[in-house]
Amino acid sequence: MFFKLQGIHTAPLGVNDLFFGVIFVLIIIILGSSRKSTQLKNVNSAHYKFYMWNIYFKLFFALVYGAIYMFYYEGGDTMAYWKGAEKLNNLMWDSPIDYWDEMINAPIAEDIILRFTPETGYPPIWIYSDPASFFVSKVMSVFMIICGQSYVALSLLFGYLTAIASWKIFELVRYYKITSDWFAAISILFVPSVAFWCAGVSKDTVVLIAVFYILHHLFGIANGTVEKKWRSIFLVILFGYILFSIRTFMLFTVVAPMLIAISTRIVKRYKESIILANTMRFFIISIGFGGFLFFLRSQGDEFAKTTDKYLTEAQVQQDDFANNESYGDKRYDLEITDYSPLGMLRVAPKAIFTAIYRPGLWEARSPLLLISGLETALFMYLTFLFIFKGKVSEKIRFIRYNEFLVFSFLFAIILAYFAGFTSGLFGVLVRFKAPLLPFLLIIFTTNPSAIKQLEEEKLPELENS
């Protein structure tokens, strides 16, 4: 069969890859251009001038990401995910029943020979033995059905999916009128490190897409801007399951800030009664903080294992993303030995600071880390402006009374904590923290003078798609 290639497709950039890559580029450009042309005919759609640039930006970095790992590092986790999806795709054509069993059951390394054969090929053992990593291959195997096992086409497809997911958050920011379209576009659509780490064939891409879609639908349900609420609820559950299966702490990182953000919306209804409003706020925040402590208590040992895993695998396993040569020995140490909830709270300030303001330019000893180093310098500059330019109290007040900004701040802080705590390597850190960068940029570029506009102007409707 043409799509199967007899299970021997072991290296990207064959004729098959290039053929499907060109086809996918043309399809994506046609779909994007059609959508842009249709929307620009509508009133208040001038922001669609960013639409195709957003797509081009993501496609470019998806290809750059693949090219660097393919030609410079000659492997890495991206190739392993692709190979795992390829072998699953081969299994689907050979035995749909075995494929379905693999899709719904957690992999057991010792059982890899039960379903896979020399004809289908075997997934990389380090991917197969890690349920979270192999789940990424499972997700990608579904999309690979239409990609002809082409790594290039799969990269372009996920770049396009990332662009669409990013656009939904861009629309959400516009809904709340918290910054200009230009700042919103730069913050959400055109952050280089986010596009590089989260637009190609990688676990981080799947995580980012899931987070963005969950937020789009949750805020849409809360704001009453989605027509088919049951569809949105289903998608929230679906993407929530994907997050739970790939990176569990990310689900908590989304849910906890979302609950507190919704509390902000509720508190607004009782703003005439300061005592009642503050009581409700305290009650909801207490629940969130209690949940956070419970999560730390239940996951403390797991975090210790995760941190140790990355540092250990950096020395002994060539294909693990934590040890790729692009990261080398660029480590940092939070000096934590106590993994109890109290011990993990003590290290929180250092972990958060590390995630947001490191690696610095002086710590960026590779081209891949240089991008993050430049962004770190930008965040330091924006932090300085946030504190010393204008009235900080007015900015804080603006953030406190806007549910999306409340979510953005808490999401960025919590994810910064988890990313800084669990990574141990700068190369892993820049990947883990990528989803928080757009939300932190939105915080830094908010316009407090828009508070009255939130109350006086009719807000644009979110897309229902």
C-alpha positions as CSV (number, residue, x, y, z in Angstrom):
1,M,0.0,0.0,0.0
2,F,1.3,3.5,-0.9
3,F,0.8,5.0,2.5
4,K,2.4,2.1,4.4
5,L,5.7,1.9,2.4
6,Q,6.1,-1.6,3.8
7,G,7.2,-0.4,7.2
8,I,10.7,0.5,6.1
9,H,10.4,4.3,6.1
10,T,13.2,4.9,8.6
11,A,14.6,8.3,7.5
12,P,12.7,11.6,6.7
13,L,13.2,13.5,3.5
14,G,12.5,10.7,1.0
15,V,10.5,11.3,-2.1
16,N,7.3,10.5,-0.1
17,D,8.1,13.2,2.5
18,L,8.8,15.9,0.0
19,F,5.7,15.1,-2.0
20,F,3.4,15.2,0.9
21,G,5.2,18.2,2.3
22,V,4.6,20.3,-0.9
23,I,0.9,19.1,-1.0
24,F,0.4,20.1,2.7
25,V,1.9,23.5,2.1
26,L,-0.4,24.2,-0.8
27,I,-3.5,23.0,1.1
28,I,-2.6,25.0,4.2
29,I,-2.1,28.2,2.2
30,I,-5.3,27.7,0.3
31,L,-7.3,27.1,3.5
32,G,-5.7,30.0,5.3
33,S,-6.1,32.4,2.4
34,S,-9.7,31.4,1.9
35,R,-10.5,32.0,5.6
36,K,-8.7,35.3,5.7
37,S,-10.5,36.6,2.5
38,T,-13.9,35.5,3.9
39,Q,-13.4,37.2,7.3
40,L,-12.0,40.4,5.9
41,K,-15.3,41.0,4.2
42,N,-17.0,41.3,7.6
43,V,-17.1,44.3,9.8
44,N,-14.5,44.6,12.6
45,S,-12.2,42.0,11.0
46,A,-9.2,44.1,10.3
47,H,-7.2,42.0,12.7
48,Y,-7.2,39.2,10.1
49,K,-4.3,41.0,8.6
50,F,-2.2,38.9,11.1
51,Y,-3.9,35.6,10.1
52,M,-1.6,34.4,7.3
53,W,1.5,35.8,8.9
54,N,0.6,33.7,12.0
55,I,0.4,30.6,9.9
56,Y,3.6,31.3,8.0
57,F,5.4,32.0,11.3
58,K,4.4,28.7,12.8
59,L,5.1,26.7,9.6
60,F,8.6,28.3,9.3
61,F,9.6,27.4,12.9
62,A,8.0,23.9,12.6
63,L,10.3,23.2,9.7
64,V,13.3,24.9,11.3
65,Y,12.8,22.7,14.4
66,G,12.6,19.6,12.3
67,A,15.6,20.6,10.2
68,I,17.8,21.3,13.3
69,Y,17.1,18.0,14.9
70,M,17.2,16.1,11.7
71,F,20.5,17.4,10.3
72,Y,22.4,18.9,13.2
73,Y,21.5,16.7,16.1
74,E,20.6,13.7,14.0
75,G,17.8,12.5,16.1
76,G,16.3,13.6,19.4
77,D,12.8,13.2,20.8
78,T,11.1,14.6,17.7
79,M,12.4,11.8,15.5
80,A,11.4,9.3,18.2
81,Y,7.8,10.5,18.3
82,W,7.6,10.4,14.6
83,K,9.1,6.8,14.4
84,G,6.6,5.7,17.2
85,A,3.7,7.1,15.2
86,E,5.0,5.6,12.0
87,K,5.2,2.1,13.5
88,L,1.7,2.5,14.9
89,N,0.5,3.6,11.5
90,N,2.1,0.5,10.0
91,L,0.4,-1.6,12.7
92,M,-3.0,0.0,11.8
93,W,-2.7,-1.2,8.2
94,D,-1.5,-4.7,9.2
95,S,-3.9,-5.3,12.1
96,P,-6.5,-2.7,13.0
97,I,-7.5,-4.7,16.1
98,D,-3.9,-4.7,17.5
99,Y,-3.7,-1.0,16.6
100,W,-6.8,-0.3,18.6
101,D,-5.5,-2.3,21.6
102,E,-2.3,-0.2,21.5
103,M,-4.2,3.0,21.4
104,I,-6.4,2.3,24.4
105,N,-4.0,0.5,26.6
106,A,-0.8,1.7,28.4
107,P,2.3,0.3,26.8
108,I,4.4,-2.3,28.7
109,A,8.0,-2.4,27.4
110,E,8.2,-6.2,27.8
111,D,5.2,-6.7,25.6
112,I,6.4,-4.7,22.6
113,I,6.9,-7.9,20.6
114,L,3.3,-9.0,21.2
115,R,1.8,-6.7,18.5
116,F,4.7,-5.2,16.6
117,T,6.6,-7.3,14.1
118,P,9.7,-6.9,11.9
119,E,7.3,-6.0,9.1
120,T,5.7,-3.1,11.0
121,G,8.9,-2.1,12.7
122,Y,9.3,-1.5,16.4
123,P,8.8,1.9,18.2
124,P,11.9,3.3,20.0
125,I,12.0,1.4,23.2
126,W,12.5,4.5,25.4
127,I,9.4,6.1,23.9
128,Y,7.4,2.9,24.2
129,S,8.3,2.3,27.8
130,D,7.1,5.8,28.8
131,P,3.3,5.9,28.6
132,A,3.2,9.7,28.5
133,S,5.7,9.9,25.6
134,F,4.1,7.0,23.7
135,F,0.8,8.8,24.1
136,V,2.2,11.6,21.9
137,S,3.1,9.0,19.2
138,K,-0.5,7.7,19.5
139,V,-1.9,11.2,18.9
140,M,0.4,11.8,16.0
141,S,-0.4,8.4,14.5
142,V,-4.0,9.5,14.0
143,F,-2.9,12.5,12.0
144,M,-0.3,10.5,10.2
145,I,-3.1,8.7,8.3
146,I,-3.4,11.7,6.1
147,C,0.3,12.5,6.0
148,G,1.6,9.4,4.2
149,Q,4.1,8.9,7.0
150,S,5.8,12.1,5.9
151,Y,7.8,13.8,8.7
152,V,7.7,17.1,6.8
153,A,3.9,16.9,6.3
154,L,3.3,16.0,9.9
155,S,5.5,19.0,11.0
156,L,3.5,21.3,8.7
157,L,0.2,19.9,10.0
158,F,1.1,20.5,13.6
159,G,2.5,23.9,12.8
160,Y,-0.9,24.7,11.2
161,L,-2.8,23.3,14.2
162,T,-0.7,25.4,16.6
163,A,-1.4,28.5,14.5
164,I,-5.1,27.9,14.7
165,A,-5.0,27.3,18.4
166,S,-2.9,30.5,18.9
167,W,-5.4,32.4,16.8
168,K,-8.2,31.4,19.2
169,I,-6.4,32.8,22.2
170,F,-5.6,36.0,20.2
171,E,-9.4,36.3,19.6
172,L,-10.0,35.8,23.3
173,V,-7.6,38.6,24.2
174,R,-9.3,40.9,21.7
175,Y,-12.7,40.0,23.3
176,Y,-11.5,41.4,26.7
177,K,-10.0,44.5,25.1
178,I,-7.0,44.5,27.4
179,T,-4.3,45.6,24.9
180,S,-3.9,46.7,21.4
181,D,-4.2,44.3,18.5
182,W,-0.5,44.8,17.7
183,F,0.6,43.9,21.3
184,A,-1.8,41.0,21.4
185,A,-0.5,39.7,18.1
186,I,3.1,40.0,19.2
187,S,2.4,38.4,22.6
188,I,0.2,35.5,21.4
189,L,1.1,34.8,17.8
190,F,4.7,35.8,17.3
191,V,6.9,34.6,20.2
192,P,9.9,32.9,18.6
193,S,10.6,30.4,21.3
194,V,7.0,29.3,21.6
195,A,6.8,28.8,17.8
196,F,10.1,26.9,17.8
197,W,9.4,24.5,20.7
198,C,5.6,24.2,20.2
199,A,4.9,24.1,16.5
200,G,6.7,20.9,15.3
201,V,6.5,17.2,16.0
202,S,7.0,17.3,19.8
203,K,5.2,16.7,23.1
204,D,5.3,20.4,23.8
205,T,3.3,21.1,20.7
206,V,0.5,18.7,21.7
207,V,0.5,20.3,25.2
208,L,0.2,23.8,23.9
209,I,-2.6,23.0,21.5
210,A,-4.5,21.2,24.3
211,V,-4.1,24.2,26.7
212,F,-5.2,26.8,24.1
213,Y,-8.3,24.8,23.1
214,I,-9.3,24.2,26.7
215,L,-9.0,27.9,27.4
216,H,-10.9,28.9,24.3
217,H,-13.9,26.7,25.1
218,L,-13.9,27.3,28.9
219,F,-13.9,31.1,28.5
220,G,-16.4,30.7,25.7
221,I,-18.7,28.8,28.0
222,A,-18.3,31.3,30.8
223,N,-18.9,34.2,28.6
224,G,-21.8,32.6,26.8
225,T,-20.1,33.2,23.4
226,V,-20.3,29.5,22.2
227,E,-23.5,28.3,20.6
228,K,-22.9,24.6,21.0
229,K,-22.0,24.3,24.7
230,W,-22.2,20.5,24.8
231,R,-19.6,20.4,22.0
232,S,-17.4,22.7,23.9
233,I,-17.7,20.6,27.0
234,F,-16.8,17.5,25.1
235,L,-13.7,19.2,23.6
236,V,-12.7,20.5,27.1
237,I,-12.9,16.9,28.4
238,L,-11.0,15.5,25.4
239,F,-8.2,18.0,25.6
240,G,-8.1,17.6,29.4
241,Y,-7.6,13.9,29.0
242,I,-4.8,14.6,26.5
243,L,-3.1,16.9,29.1
244,F,-3.6,14.3,31.9
245,S,-2.1,11.6,29.8
246,I,0.9,13.6,28.6
247,R,1.8,16.1,31.3
248,T,-0.4,15.7,34.4
249,F,0.6,18.9,36.2
250,M,-0.4,21.0,33.2
251,L,-4.0,20.0,33.8
252,F,-3.8,21.4,37.3
253,T,-2.0,24.4,36.0
254,V,-5.0,25.2,33.8
255,V,-7.8,24.2,36.1
256,A,-6.8,26.0,39.3
257,P,-6.3,29.5,37.8
258,M,-9.5,29.0,35.8
259,L,-11.5,28.5,39.0
260,I,-10.1,31.6,40.5
261,A,-10.6,33.5,37.3
262,I,-14.3,32.5,37.3
263,S,-14.4,33.7,41.0
264,T,-13.4,37.1,39.7
265,R,-16.3,37.1,37.4
266,I,-18.6,36.1,40.3
267,V,-17.2,38.7,42.7
268,K,-18.0,41.5,40.2
269,R,-21.7,40.8,40.7
270,Y,-21.4,41.6,44.4
271,K,-19.1,44.6,44.1
272,E,-21.7,46.8,45.8
273,S,-21.0,44.7,49.0
274,I,-17.3,44.8,49.7
275,I,-17.6,42.4,52.6
276,L,-19.5,39.8,50.6
277,A,-17.3,40.1,47.6
278,N,-14.1,39.7,49.7
279,T,-15.6,36.8,51.6
280,M,-16.4,35.0,48.4
281,R,-13.0,35.8,47.0
282,F,-11.3,34.5,50.1
283,F,-13.4,31.3,50.1
284,I,-12.6,30.5,46.5
285,I,-8.9,31.3,46.8
286,S,-8.7,29.2,50.0
287,I,-10.1,26.3,48.0
288,G,-7.6,26.8,45.2
289,F,-4.7,27.1,47.7
290,G,-5.9,24.0,49.5
291,G,-6.0,22.1,46.3
292,F,-2.5,23.3,45.4
293,L,-1.2,22.0,48.8
294,F,-3.0,18.7,48.3
295,F,-1.5,18.4,44.8
296,L,2.0,19.0,46.1
297,R,1.4,16.5,48.9
298,S,0.3,13.8,46.4
299,Q,2.8,14.6,43.7
300,G,5.9,15.6,45.7
301,D,7.6,12.2,45.3
302,E,6.6,12.1,41.6
303,F,8.3,15.5,41.1
304,A,11.4,14.2,42.8
305,K,11.4,11.3,40.5
306,T,10.8,13.5,37.4
307,T,13.6,15.8,38.3
308,D,16.0,12.9,39.0
309,K,14.8,11.2,35.8
310,Y,15.9,14.2,33.6
311,L,19.2,14.6,35.3
312,T,20.0,10.8,35.2
313,E,18.8,10.3,31.6
314,A,21.0,13.3,30.5
315,Q,24.0,11.1,31.3
316,V,22.9,7.6,30.1
317,Q,20.3,7.8,27.4
318,Q,21.2,9.3,24.0
319,D,17.7,9.7,22.6
320,D,16.0,11.3,25.6
321,F,15.1,14.9,25.1
322,A,16.6,15.8,28.5
323,N,20.0,14.7,27.3
324,N,20.1,15.9,23.7
325,E,23.4,17.4,22.8
326,S,21.7,20.7,22.3
327,Y,21.4,20.9,26.1
328,G,24.7,19.3,27.1
329,D,25.5,20.0,30.8
330,K,23.7,23.4,31.0
331,R,22.1,22.7,34.4
332,Y,20.8,24.7,37.3
333,D,20.3,23.7,40.9
334,L,17.5,24.9,43.2
335,E,19.2,23.2,46.1
336,I,16.1,21.4,47.3
337,T,16.3,18.1,49.3
338,D,12.9,18.3,51.0
339,Y,10.1,17.2,48.8
340,S,7.4,17.7,51.4
341,P,4.7,20.4,50.6
342,L,6.5,22.8,52.9
343,G,9.9,22.2,51.4
344,M,8.5,22.6,47.9
345,L,6.8,25.9,48.9
346,R,10.1,27.2,50.3
347,V,11.8,26.8,46.9
348,A,8.9,28.4,45.0
349,P,10.3,31.9,44.6
350,K,13.6,30.5,43.3
351,A,11.8,28.2,40.9
352,I,9.5,30.9,39.6
353,F,12.3,33.4,39.1
354,T,14.4,30.7,37.3
355,A,11.6,29.9,34.9
356,I,10.8,33.5,34.0
357,Y,14.2,35.2,34.1
358,R,16.6,32.3,33.1
359,P,18.5,31.4,31.1
360,G,20.1,34.8,30.8
361,L,22.2,35.8,27.8
362,W,25.4,34.9,29.8
363,E,24.0,31.4,30.3
364,A,22.9,30.8,26.7
365,R,25.8,28.8,25.4
366,S,24.1,27.3,22.4
367,P,22.1,28.8,19.5
368,L,18.8,27.3,20.7
369,L,19.2,28.9,24.2
370,L,20.2,32.2,22.7
371,I,16.6,32.9,21.6
372,S,15.5,32.3,25.2
373,G,18.3,34.4,26.5
374,L,17.1,37.4,24.3
375,E,13.5,36.8,25.5
376,T,14.7,36.8,29.1
377,A,16.4,40.2,28.6
378,L,13.1,41.5,27.1
379,F,11.1,40.2,30.1
380,M,13.5,41.9,32.5
381,Y,13.0,45.2,30.6
382,L,9.2,44.8,30.5
383,T,9.2,44.0,34.3
384,F,11.1,47.2,34.9
385,L,8.6,49.2,32.8
386,F,5.6,47.5,34.6
387,I,7.0,48.6,38.0
388,F,8.4,52.0,37.2
389,K,6.3,53.3,34.3
390,G,2.8,54.5,35.2
391,K,0.9,53.7,38.3
392,V,1.5,50.1,39.5
393,S,-1.6,50.2,41.7
394,E,-3.8,51.0,38.7
395,K,-2.2,48.1,36.7
396,I,-2.8,45.7,39.6
397,R,-6.3,46.8,40.0
398,F,-6.9,46.3,36.3
399,I,-5.5,42.8,36.5
400,R,-7.5,41.9,39.6
401,Y,-10.8,42.8,38.1
402,N,-10.4,41.1,34.7
403,E,-10.9,37.3,34.8
404,F,-8.6,36.7,31.8
405,L,-5.7,38.6,33.3
406,V,-6.3,36.9,36.6
407,F,-6.0,33.6,34.8
408,S,-3.0,34.7,32.8
409,F,-1.1,35.8,35.9
410,L,-1.8,32.7,38.0
411,F,-1.2,30.3,35.0
412,A,2.1,31.9,34.4
413,I,3.2,31.8,38.0
414,I,2.1,28.2,38.6
415,L,3.6,26.9,35.4
416,A,6.8,28.8,36.1
417,Y,6.9,27.1,39.5
418,F,6.4,23.6,38.0
419,A,8.8,24.3,35.0
420,G,11.5,25.7,37.2
421,F,11.1,22.9,39.8
422,T,11.1,19.9,37.5
423,S,13.4,20.8,34.7
424,G,17.0,20.9,36.1
425,L,18.4,21.6,32.6
426,F,18.0,24.9,30.7
427,G,17.2,23.0,27.5
428,V,14.2,21.3,29.2
429,L,13.2,24.5,31.0
430,V,12.8,26.5,27.8
431,R,10.4,23.9,26.5
432,F,8.4,23.5,29.7
433,K,7.9,27.2,30.2
434,A,7.0,28.1,26.6
435,P,3.2,28.1,27.2
436,L,3.5,30.7,29.9
437,L,5.3,33.3,27.8
438,P,2.3,34.6,25.8
439,F,0.3,35.1,29.0
440,L,3.1,36.9,30.8
441,L,3.5,39.1,27.8
442,I,-0.2,40.0,27.9
443,I,0.2,40.9,31.6
444,F,3.1,43.3,30.7
445,T,1.3,44.9,27.8
446,T,-2.1,45.5,29.3
447,N,-3.7,48.9,29.0
448,P,-5.4,50.1,32.3
449,S,-7.0,53.0,30.5
450,A,-9.2,50.4,28.7
451,I,-11.1,49.7,32.0
452,K,-14.0,52.0,31.1
453,Q,-14.1,50.5,27.6
454,L,-14.8,47.2,29.1
455,E,-17.9,48.6,30.7
456,E,-19.1,51.0,28.0
457,E,-18.3,49.3,24.6
458,K,-20.0,46.3,23.2
459,L,-17.4,43.5,23.1
460,P,-16.8,41.5,19.9
461,E,-18.0,38.0,19.8
462,L,-15.7,35.0,19.9
463,E,-15.5,32.6,17.1
464,N,-17.8,29.6,17.6
465,S,-15.6,27.2,15.8
